[in-house]
Amino acid sequence: MLSLLSARRFHGLVAITAFGLLGVAFYMEYQMGLEPCPLCMFQRIMFFMIGVLSLISALGANVSWQRKMSWPIVVFSIFGAALAIRHLYLQNLPTDELPACLPGLSYMFEVFPWQEILQAMVMGTGECGDVVWTFLGLSIPGWTLVAFVAMALSNIGIALKAK
């Protein structure tokens, strides 16, 4: 049973999950026509970083290395969870209290300084308050919050696991 729950296999599963969630996000964008807001884009970056770090850990043979790799994954998971919480907060604000909508990210990359783009991505904009899809009563950031928390908690468990 322990071999099934090894850090190596678990990180492989986390990598597959993170990249699978990115696949779902791209499906929602390109097949369902759901335009991602800046907070969605930043959450995608967090899933990508978690996936890459988990894949690197899964390819390593050293258990000590895999435990050490769990901590950066926890950090990215916590940051992703914070972004998802901010996103849920914006979705629950009254319409008149939402921040102003900004132009699309491609236009912003052409015109605005990177500091303003980063601030808009982290703080969110008016379009971040739109609930465009739900499943079992949770919106997209609700599900990403569940995934980020699960990834953080499980990696804390791996990092602290006794030999």
C-alpha positions as CSV (number, residue, x, y, z in Angstrom):
1,M,0.0,0.0,0.0
2,L,2.8,2.4,0.8
3,S,4.3,2.0,-2.7
4,L,1.0,3.2,-4.1
5,L,1.2,6.3,-2.0
6,S,4.9,7.1,-2.6
7,A,5.9,10.7,-3.1
8,R,7.1,10.0,-6.6
9,R,3.8,8.5,-7.7
10,F,1.8,11.2,-5.9
11,H,3.7,14.0,-7.6
12,G,3.1,12.3,-10.9
13,L,-0.6,12.3,-10.1
14,V,-0.4,16.0,-9.1
15,A,1.4,16.8,-12.4
16,I,-1.2,15.0,-14.4
17,T,-4.0,16.7,-12.4
18,A,-2.5,20.2,-12.9
19,F,-1.9,19.7,-16.6
20,G,-5.4,18.2,-16.9
21,L,-6.9,21.2,-15.3
22,L,-5.0,23.4,-17.7
23,G,-6.5,21.3,-20.5
24,V,-10.0,21.8,-19.1
25,A,-9.3,25.6,-19.0
26,F,-8.2,25.7,-22.6
27,Y,-11.2,23.6,-23.6
28,M,-13.5,26.0,-21.8
29,E,-11.8,28.9,-23.6
30,Y,-11.4,27.6,-27.1
31,Q,-14.4,25.2,-27.4
32,M,-16.9,26.7,-25.0
33,G,-16.0,30.3,-25.8
34,L,-15.5,31.3,-22.2
35,E,-13.0,34.2,-22.2
36,P,-10.6,34.0,-19.2
37,C,-10.2,37.0,-17.0
38,P,-6.9,38.2,-15.6
39,L,-7.3,36.2,-12.4
40,C,-8.1,33.1,-14.4
41,M,-4.9,33.6,-16.4
42,F,-2.8,33.9,-13.2
43,Q,-4.4,30.8,-11.7
44,R,-3.5,29.0,-14.9
45,I,0.1,30.1,-14.3
46,M,0.0,28.7,-10.8
47,F,-1.3,25.3,-12.1
48,F,1.4,25.3,-14.7
49,M,4.1,25.9,-12.1
50,I,2.6,23.2,-9.8
51,G,2.6,20.8,-12.7
52,V,6.2,21.5,-13.8
53,L,7.5,21.2,-10.2
54,S,5.5,18.0,-9.6
55,L,6.7,16.5,-12.8
56,I,10.3,17.3,-11.9
57,S,9.8,15.8,-8.5
58,A,8.1,12.7,-10.0
59,L,11.1,12.1,-12.3
60,G,13.6,12.2,-9.4
61,A,14.4,9.0,-7.6
62,N,15.4,10.6,-4.3
63,V,12.7,10.6,-1.6
64,S,14.4,13.4,0.2
65,W,14.4,15.5,-3.0
66,Q,10.7,14.8,-3.4
67,R,9.9,16.0,0.1
68,K,11.9,19.2,-0.5
69,M,10.1,19.8,-3.8
70,S,6.8,19.6,-1.9
71,W,7.4,23.0,-0.3
72,P,7.6,25.1,-3.5
73,I,4.4,23.3,-4.7
74,V,2.8,24.2,-1.4
75,V,3.8,27.9,-1.9
76,F,2.4,28.0,-5.5
77,S,-0.8,26.2,-4.2
78,I,-1.3,28.7,-1.5
79,F,-0.8,31.6,-3.9
80,G,-3.2,30.0,-6.3
81,A,-5.7,29.5,-3.5
82,A,-5.4,33.2,-2.6
83,L,-6.1,34.2,-6.2
84,A,-9.1,31.9,-6.2
85,I,-10.4,33.4,-3.0
86,R,-10.0,36.9,-4.4
87,H,-11.8,35.8,-7.6
88,L,-14.7,34.4,-5.5
89,Y,-14.8,37.6,-3.5
90,L,-15.1,39.6,-6.7
91,Q,-17.9,37.3,-8.0
92,N,-19.8,37.9,-4.8
93,L,-19.6,41.7,-4.9
94,P,-22.5,43.8,-6.0
95,T,-22.1,44.9,-9.6
96,D,-21.7,48.6,-8.6
97,E,-18.7,47.8,-6.4
98,L,-16.7,45.8,-8.9
99,P,-13.5,47.3,-10.2
100,A,-13.5,48.9,-13.6
101,C,-13.2,46.6,-16.6
102,L,-9.9,46.8,-18.5
103,P,-9.2,46.1,-22.2
104,G,-8.1,42.6,-23.2
105,L,-4.7,41.2,-22.0
106,S,-3.3,41.3,-25.6
107,Y,-4.0,45.0,-25.8
108,M,-2.6,45.6,-22.3
109,F,0.6,43.8,-23.2
110,E,1.1,46.1,-26.1
111,V,0.2,49.4,-24.3
112,F,0.5,49.2,-20.5
113,P,3.7,48.8,-18.4
114,W,4.2,45.3,-17.0
115,Q,3.6,46.6,-13.4
116,E,0.1,47.7,-14.3
117,I,-0.6,44.4,-16.1
118,L,0.6,42.4,-13.1
119,Q,-1.5,44.5,-10.7
120,A,-4.6,44.0,-12.8
121,M,-4.0,40.3,-13.0
122,V,-3.5,39.9,-9.2
123,M,-6.3,42.3,-8.1
124,G,-8.8,41.4,-10.8
125,T,-11.0,43.5,-12.9
126,G,-14.7,43.9,-13.5
127,E,-14.9,40.9,-15.8
128,C,-13.5,38.7,-12.9
129,G,-16.9,39.3,-11.2
130,D,-18.8,37.4,-13.9
131,V,-20.0,33.9,-13.1
132,V,-19.9,32.2,-16.5
133,W,-20.0,28.6,-15.6
134,T,-21.0,26.5,-12.5
135,F,-20.9,22.8,-11.6
136,L,-22.6,21.5,-8.5
137,G,-23.1,25.0,-7.3
138,L,-19.4,26.1,-7.6
139,S,-18.1,28.5,-10.1
140,I,-14.7,28.0,-11.8
141,P,-12.7,29.8,-9.1
142,G,-14.6,27.7,-6.5
143,W,-13.3,24.5,-8.1
144,T,-9.8,25.9,-8.5
145,L,-9.8,26.7,-4.8
146,V,-10.7,23.1,-4.0
147,A,-7.9,21.9,-6.3
148,F,-5.3,24.3,-4.8
149,V,-6.2,23.5,-1.2
150,A,-6.1,19.7,-1.9
151,M,-2.7,20.1,-3.6
152,A,-1.3,22.2,-0.7
153,L,-2.6,19.9,2.0
154,S,-1.4,16.7,0.3
155,N,2.1,18.2,-0.4
156,I,2.4,19.4,3.2
157,G,1.6,15.7,4.2
158,I,4.3,14.5,1.8
159,A,6.8,17.1,3.1
160,L,6.2,16.2,6.7
161,K,5.9,12.4,6.2
162,A,8.1,10.4,8.5
163,K,10.6,8.1,6.9
